[in-house]
Amino acid sequence: MKVIEKLFQAKETRGAGYFVLIDPDKQDIPRAVKMAKKCEKADVDALLVGGSLLFAHYFDELIQAIKAECALPVIIFPGGTRQISPFADAILFISLISGRNPNTLIGEQVTSAPIIKAMGLEAISTAYMFIESGNITTAQFMSDTRPIPREKPDIAIAHVLAAEYLGMKFAYLEAGSGAKHSVPDSLISTLQEYVTIPLIVGGGIRTPEEARNKVLAGASFIVTGNVLEKNNDSEFIKAFAQAVHIKD
């Protein structure tokens, strides 16, 4: 079964899916493996691996180490073409459609596509959208793009509709790592009225209750990262999974 089929299955059977982001620059290999094993036991649906920057020189090794100890799907969440590995199960093939920087819209994608093909990686086309979060995030700064204003749902609707019409499989609403504010529940709810593609929501989600509210608003998948770097207690991770899995 392809990874994307597993993700859709999780959404259908559990109400929504829960992803945990592992940033190689914030977790070395032993810590990443330990986190992955905790996530598997806590009923997380998939792991995302990647970050806005990449100081770490062991990207392949980290993914291999996780795969050796954990059965969860490992999906690359790339911050650039350096973050591609044949050892992952899939890669989010991201286009930053909320910006107008041609390199993040199509340039990086053209460069990476032949590499992904040669590696045999499953590519999952994903429309990536920055939503205003109250501060400038690393991803926004590095991409040289502006976020969609959080109080302008019409702009967000137009972008997600464009993503759907272009045939993208997911729309990823990103407040950003360390965001002051997460993506508004009202925006998620409004988008669900206009589009049929699943919404991934991440950035600034700090409590299980906040995660559940986003699922109830219409999010199909929730991503947490920073909050678990500060508190990686197994019960805390499990609380997030239980909050997201509204059908369990």
N, C-alpha and C positions, 0 to 999 in steps of 0.2 A: 504494500500500500504506500502511495506517495505521501510525503509529509503534509502537503496541502489537504489531502483527503482525511488524514488524521486530525488536522486542525478543525475542519468542517464537522467531523464526527464529534469532536469534543464540544463544539458549539451546540450541536443538535441534542446531544444526550445530556449535557450538563448545564445547558442554558447559556454558558459563556466559557471561554478558556482563559487560563491564567499563565502568563509567561514571566519568567524572571530573567533580568538582564545581568550578564556578567561582563564587566569591563576589564580587559586584560591590564590596563594601566592602574587599576585600583585593587586588583586581586592577583597575586602570583599563582603559580600552578597549584601548590598544595592547598591554598585557601579556596581557589576556584573549584577544585575537586571536592573539597569538603562541603562547599556550598551546593554543588550539584547533587551530591548524595542526600543532603538535607531536603532539597527540593523534590527529589524523587519520592522520598518517604512522606513528604507533606502533601503529595498529590498534585504537584504542579504539572501543567500539560506540556510545556516545552521550555527550552532554554534559548535565550538570545545571547550571542557573543559578539562584542564589538564596542566601539566608542568613537567619539568625535576626533580624538587624536590617537596615536599609537606610538608610545615611547617603548613599550615592551617589544622584545625581539623574539618572543617565543610563541607567536600566534598559533602556528601549526601544532607545536608541542602541547600547548594548553588544551586545544580541542581534542587531540589524541588522548591526553590524560583523562579528560572528562568522559570521552566515549568508552574508555577502558573500564570505568568504574560506575557508569550511569547509563541506563537504558532510555532516558528521555531523548526526544528529538533535539538535536543541536542545530540551531539556525543562525547563520551569520547575519548580523545587523551592522552592515559595513559603513564606516565613516569615510571610506575611500578605497581605491583599487588595491592598496596594500593589504586590505583585510579580506582576502579570499583564500580559502583553503580546501583542498580536495578531501579532507578528513571530516568535514561537516556533513550533515544530512541534507541541508538546503541553504539557500541564501535569499534574503529579501532583496529583490531586484528593484531598488528604490529610485524613484524620480521625485525630486523636490519640487512639486508642482506649485507650492505656495510662493516660491521665489521666481525671479526672472533671470537668474544667473544661468547662462546656457551650459556651463560646465556641469552643474548639478542637475539640470533638466535632462541633458542627453550626452554631454561630453564624456563624463566618467563611465556612463553606461556603454557607449560605443567602445571605449578602451577595454572594459572588463568583459564584455560579452564573449569574445573569442576564448578568453581564459576560462570562463565558466563552462563554456561548451567543451573545451579540451579536458577539463577536470571531471566532466560528467555530473556537475552539481545541479540539483533541482533548483530552478530559479522561480521565485514567487513574485510576480509583478505587484508592486506596492506603490501607491501614491502617498508621498510623504508630505505632511503639511505642518508647518509651525503655527501654533496658536499663541497669541500674546499671553505671557505668564507673569508680568510684573517686573521682570528683570531680563537682561540680555544673557542668554545662555551661550555656552561654548559652541554648540552646533550652529546657532544663528550667526555668531561672530565668524566662525571658520567658513561658513557657506556664503558670507557676504549677502545675506537676504534679510528681508523684513518679515515678521510674523503677521498672520491674519489677525486683525483686531478682534478681541474676544467678544465685543458687543456688536459685531457686524455679521450676523448670521447669513445674510444674503451673499456676502463674499465667499464664505465657507461653502454654502450650498452650491454656488456656481463651480467652485473648484472640484468638489466631490462628484458632481454630475459629470463634469468633463472627464474625471478619472474613470467613472463607470462607462461612459460612452467610448473611451479609448480601450476598454477591455481589461482594465486592471482588476486584480482579484481582491485587493484590500485597500482601504484608505486608513492611513496611520495618522491620528491626530496627536501631535507632540507638543507638550508644554515645555519640555526640555529638562535635562538633568539639573536637579537642584532648583527647580522652578518655584517661584514664590506662590503662584496659584496654579492649580491644575486646570484642565480643560473644563469649562462650565457644563454642568449637567443639562442645562437648558439648551446649549448648543448641540450637544449629542442628540437630545430628543428631537430637536428641529430637523437635524440632518436625516434622522431615521424616517421622517415623513416623506423625504424626497428621493432617497436612493435605496438600492437593494444590496449593494456590496457591503460586506461586514466592515465594521469600524473597530480598529485597534486604537486604544487610548492609553497614553503613558505620560509620565512627567508630573512630579509634584503630588503624587498620590501617597499619602502618609499613613492612612489607617484602613483597616478592613472595611469599616463602615463607608468610608469614602469610595472605596472600590466597588462595593455592592451598589451604591447609589448610581454609579456610572453604568453599571450593567442594567439596572432597572430603567435607566434613562434611554438605553438602547445600544450600549457598547457590546460588541461581540467578544472582544478580547481585552484584557487588562495587562499592562506591563508595569512592574516595579523594579527599581534598581537601587538608587541611592538609599532609600529607607532601610533596605536589608543590609547594606554595607554598615549602617550604624547599629542595627539590631538584627542579627542573623540567627536569633533563637528559633529553634525548630517549631515551637508552638506558635510563634508569631507568623512564620511562613504559612503554617497550616491554617491559621485564622484567615489569612488572605485568600487561600485556596477555597476554603469553605464559604467565604463571603461571595466570591465570584461564581462558584458553582451553585447557582440558585435552584437547579433541578435535583441536586443530590439530596 
